[in-house]
Amino acid sequence: MSAHGMELAGFGPRLGAQLIDLLWLLPLSLVLGTLGALANGGEMSGAGEAMANIIGALVVLTFWADRGATPGKLALGLRIVDAETGGQPPFRRLVLRYLGYLLSAIPLCLGYFWMLWDPRRQTWHDKLGRTLVVTVARPSTGSAR
C-alpha cells in the first residue's frame, strides 16, 4: 500500500500493460514513420524520425494527462498518480516521467526492473516524475438480489 492508501501495482500487471500498449504503439509508429518517409521522397530523415517520436510521445502524454493511464494500464485497472498527493501529477512531471523511460531503458532496462526491490515499487521514470502506479478499484460486477 502507498502512503495514500492505494494499492501499488506489481511488476506483472505493469509488464502486461506495457505489452498491451505495444499492440497499438507499434502500428502507430509504423504509420508515422511511413508518412515521414513519404514526405521525404521515400526515405526517413532524421527530422522525420524525430517528428514521429514527438507525435508518439504527445499521444502517450495526452493519455496520461486526460485519463491517468495509457490504454494498457486502463485495461488492467492501473493508474499513474502523484507520489506526494495521490492525485493527478502536473503535466511537467509527466513529461519528465516520459523522458525517464529512456533512462530506465539505457542500462539493460535496469530502471524498469528497479521496482522489484524498491519499497514504493517505483521505476526510475516513476522516481524522476515523482509518480506511483496504483491499482484502481474496479466496480463490482455481481448482481444485487
Disulfide bonds with the S-S distance in Angstrom:
none
